[in-house]
Amino acid sequence: MLLLSSDLGSYGCEHQRSSTWLNETCINRGTCNVPCRKEGFDNGTCRSYFTCICSRNCGDGSNPASIS
């Protein structure tokens, strides 16, 4: 699956699912920032209620990124 940063609603060039998110409810903005920062990312964004996508800010958001 290939997504652009604009599809994820965030800026950056690297995005992946959090490896430490405990599949808790993820609805509110900023809910999953802490686990993503512990994994070395700049922020986290909630997707699909139980998915946390971590992002690294490394550009203007125009580069494609894949979710692994």
ABEGO torsion letter per residue (X at the ends): XBBBAAAAGBBEABBBBBAABAGBBBABBGAAAAAAAAAGBABBBBBGGABBBBBBBAEAGABBBBBX
